[in-house]
Amino acid sequence: MEKWIEEFLDHIRDRKEYSENTIAAYRIDLTQLREYLAEKGLVTWRRLGKQEILGFGNWLQDRDKQYASSTVARKIASVRSFCHYLASSGLLDQDPTEGLGSPTVQRTAPDTLDDREMAMLIELPSRSQTSKGQRDRAILELLYSTGMRVSELTALNLPDLDLNAGTVRCGVRAATERVVPLGRAAREAVETYIGHSREELLESSREKALFVNHRGERLSRQGLWLIIKQYANQLDIDVNITPHTLRHSAAAHKLRRGANLTEVQHLLGHASSNSTQVYARLARSAARKADDLPHESA
């Protein structure tokens, strides 16, 4: 059974160009399915049917598992893709997930920072007049200006920047690769970092990564997460700040300031505008709250 999982993962890596993080999530979900089936005495995919899929879905939704509805939906989506692959490969006579509904997902609005909170967060690294402080300021400004994903920022190389044009090329795979503009503050912060701090952090002049860690090597996703949490912990606000919070905030703020949905969709690298619509709702909600605030008389 493991052999077919690995072949499927190779398929989505080579044919669909999925990221390694997405492939890792598929591996976890399908391994979980295989282990569930083994407990039920099923040791070959050829015997997989609708009842087994339904049983796995019910098992995932058991309260003791404490999975969020979005996590259950993702796992079932992984199983659905895998079953489609098994059917198209001829191992199964038909796709057992065909006609099965998807779990209901209770969607919650993503956390965002308001303008004041965002300004406070971005200002924190500047309190340290060090190479690390300049690097961190550039990271925060770039995330907020472009709304790029963590994996996209850590994958950036120096040639991806065109500071003369004020743009950056990002995207870890062909489907999401795009060129996006840099805001003035982000452009200045990155110029300062490259001109004064990056070389001090480097161990080797051959390193192409834009952002490097204290060892002079490419900054990792985990390293970036820790940097964000370090500054987030210094703010006394009731928001769980993660790198994705900056992406959410960037999108909502740009829409509130007049950017259209298509522009923000391109900025974020969304394949469908449906994924961007949530930020339009956040922007409208923020605008209504602002209108409800008392205004001083002129």
C-alpha positions, -999 to 999 in steps of 0.1 A, spaced: 0 0 0 29 23 8 42 19 -28 10 34 -43 12 64 -19 48 71 -30 39 68 -67 10 93 -61 33 117 -43 58 115 -72 29 122 -96 18 154 -79 54 165 -75 64 159 -111 32 165 -130 14 191 -109 45 208 -94 30 208 -59 53 223 -32 72 200 -8 50 213 21 18 203 2 33 169 -6 43 164 31 6 171 41 -6 146 15 18 120 29 5 125 65 -31 123 54 -27 92 32 -5 74 58 -33 81 83 -58 65 59 -36 35 54 -32 30 91 -69 33 97 -76 7 70 -50 -17 84 -68 -15 118 -100 -26 99 -81 -55 83 -79 -40 48 -43 -43 35 -48 -36 -2 -61 -6 -21 -81 -29 -44 -107 -35 -17 -111 2 -10 -148 13 -13 -172 40 -3 -179 24 31 -142 26 40 -140 62 29 -171 71 49 -158 52 79 -125 71 77 -144 104 75 -165 96 106 -133 85 124 -117 119 117 -148 138 129 -148 119 162 -147 145 190 -118 127 206 -96 135 176 -102 172 181 -96 180 144 -108 214 132 -135 211 104 -110 226 80 -84 199 88 -109 172 83 -120 187 49 -83 189 38 -77 152 47 -108 141 28 -97 162 -2 -63 144 0 -81 110 0 -103 121 -29 -73 131 -51 -56 98 -42 -86 77 -51 -90 95 -84 -53 87 -91 -59 50 -82 -89 48 -105 -72 65 -134 -42 42 -129 -65 11 -132 -59 -2 -97 -96 6 -88 -125 -1 -112 -141 32 -101 -134 61 -78 -150 53 -44 -152 90 -35 -173 98 -66 -206 112 -55 -196 116 -19 -201 151 -3 -174 171 13 -174 179 51 -189 212 61 -162 237 69 -170 264 94 -150 293 80 -137 319 103 -123 353 93 -85 354 94 -67 375 120 -55 408 108 -37 438 124 -50 473 120 -28 501 107 -16 512 141 -8 476 152 10 469 119 31 501 123 40 492 159 51 457 148 73 469 119 89 496 140 102 471 167 133 458 148 145 494 144 150 497 181 181 475 177 207 492 156 222 459 144 225 439 112 198 415 125 175 444 133 179 458 97 172 423 83 141 419 104 128 453 94 132 444 58 115 411 63 84 427 79 82 455 54 85 431 25 58 407 39 34 436 45 41 453 12 37 422 -10 16 398 10 38 369 -1 38 336 15 65 326 40 79 299 16 81 325 -11 100 350 10 125 324 23 130 312 -13 140 347 -26 174 351 -41 191 384 -48 184 383 -86 147 382 -78 148 418 -68 148 447 -92 152 477 -69 155 501 -98 120 490 -111 108 486 -75 96 450 -81 103 415 -68 97 381 -85 83 355 -62 65 322 -63 80 288 -54 63 270 -84 54 280 -120 17 283 -112 22 310 -86 53 328 -100 46 365 -104 63 399 -103 48 423 -77 56 459 -69 74 470 -37 60 499 -16 84 527 -8 90 517 28 97 480 18 120 492 -10 140 514 13 142 488 41 155 461 16 180 485 2 193 493 36 196 456 45 214 447 13 237 477 15 247 475 51 237 443 69 235 413 46 272 411 40 279 413 77 256 382 82 271 362 53 296 334 57 301 329 20 299 353 -9 284 324 -29 252 325 -9 223 336 -32 196 338 -6 182 373 0 176 367 37 201 348 58 203 336 94 229 342 120 251 314 104 250 332 71 228 306 55 194 308 39 167 317 64 143 288 70 105 289 73 109 279 110 135 306 115 112 332 100 83 321 121 105 325 153 115 360 142 79 370 138 69 355 172 98 373 189 84 407 179 48 397 182 54 388 219 65 424 225 31 437 215 3 438 240 -26 431 215 -52 403 214 -42 388 181 -23 356 174 4 371 151 20 346 127 37 353 93 4 346 76 -12 374 97 9 399 77 -3 383 45 -39 387 56 -33 422 68 -16 433 36 -45 420 15 -73 436 36 -55 469 39 -48 472 2 -85 465 -6 -96 490 20 -74 516 4 -89 512 -31 -70 483 -47 -93 462 -68 -99 424 -63 -79 414 -94 -48 434 -83 -49 418 -49 -55 383 -64 -23 388 -85 -4 401 -55 -12 371 -34 -8 345 -62 -44 332 -59 -55 310 -87 -91 320 -81 -107 352 -70 -128 332 -46 -98 329 -23 -94 367 -23 -130 375 -16 -126 369 21 -103 399 23 -129 421 5 -153 412 33 -127 421 59 -120 454 42 -158 463 41 -161 453 78 -132 475 88 -146 504 68 -180 501 86 -163 501 120 -144 532 110 -176 549 100 -192 540 133 -165 557 153 -173 592 167 -157 620 146 -146 653 159 -163 684 146 -143 705 121 
